Amino acid sequence: MTQNNILVVRGGGDLASGVIHRLYRCGYRVLILESARPSAIRREVSFCEAVYDGEAFVEGVLSHRIQDVGECAGIWEMGEIPLLVDETGEAIKKLHPAAVIDAILAKKNLGTNRAMAPLTIALGPGFLAGRDVDYVVETQRGHDLGRIVEEGWAAPNTGIPGMIGGYGKERVIHSPAAPGEDQRSGRKGSGNCCHQYREKQRNSCLCHNFRSIKRNDPGRVSGIGRNEDRGY
């Protein structure tokens, strides 16, 4: 095949995986670039899980973690999708893809630029179409979801979750401190996390053991990052 049908997608979370899956089904050779410790809201349908497990299977499509960009051709020949831990996009310089798609959904630009490929696309806020990338795809729920922005910005991040069943921010529980971070001082590595305050703040503790959460509504816990030491 002489046509360059190689695409690089930065990010392998749940939204990114939907994009990756569709591109794969359309016949493109896709390389996923991820961080060393990715998190995803819907882990079971996210290709980024291959970072931890070596492979991830989503809706009939298999992704394999690779250690070097030179392994891509072999994975593509098997009809699968390679995933490489590469936060800065160094592999892009070696592959010369037809397009780079930023699907990290960080709500800000983490380094994607128009010089990376002949076509650059970004999902969500934080990118100026025509300057940072060629096109931006609107990701905010509502009438404009999926709209292609050729000039300007996508809708800004409101910080408020979209309404589902009449609930917005009420359906999301945030941890008051990251794993290994002292809630009061913010110092990392203390190991105290928020668990020493668990009796007072039991409803918001997600740092390590989400089973400790007490909720009166039938909601479900999602968006939990991986914790290999604790087996989840």
Buried (B, 14 or more C-beta within 10 A) or exposed (E): EEEBBBBBBBBBBBBBBBBBBEBBEEEBBBBBBBBEEBEBEBBEBBBBBBBEEEBBBBEEBBBBBBEEBEBBEEBBEEEBBBBBBBBEBEBBEEBEBBBBBBBBBBEEBBEBBBEBBEBBBBBBBBBBBBEBBBBBBBBBEEEEEEBEBEEEBBBEBEEEEEEEEEEEEEBEBEBBBBBBBBBEEEEEEBEBBBBBBBEEBEEBBBBBBBEEBEEEEEBEEBBBBBBEEEEE
